[in-house]
Amino acid sequence: MRSLLIDEPPLQVLPSLAISLDSADKALILQQIHYWLNRSNNVRDGFRWIYNSAAKWHEQFPWLSEKTIQRYLKDLEKRGLLITGNYNKAKFDRTKWYRIDYDALDNLGSALGLTVPTIGTERPNGMGLESPPIPIDYQRLLQRLQIINVPTQKPSMDPMIHPTK
């Protein structure tokens, strides 16, 4: 089982993004686009852009079919979170270029009541927030993402309450 533990670069996503998109996979795709945008040198119209074919996206998300990836990208575009363009040199090349509309993403976070900590502000909790962030109910997240059936009684994960035998 050690081969299933992290020895390769992991894909990471905030649970709150997965909740807001009702999909961990869509959240991972958006996070991965953000990752590549931060490394992109393709600047057009004052924005960084990335491009990929469905086959290349499938290499990054092998558990998703190419059709599913295309459907998720289209949904993110429909929600206004992704902006697409065509900056290909050849007119017959239909490879889509992508960038994130970070204003739309901020609005999505605001709608959920999420705030971004401001570094250097003088707040009691040192995070730039008026009050501590609300902890995410991971059982609710998993239930919404239909990964597991939530047990009626939530077991404690605290090893001090239930020490290992």
Disulfide bonds with the S-S distance in Angstrom:
none
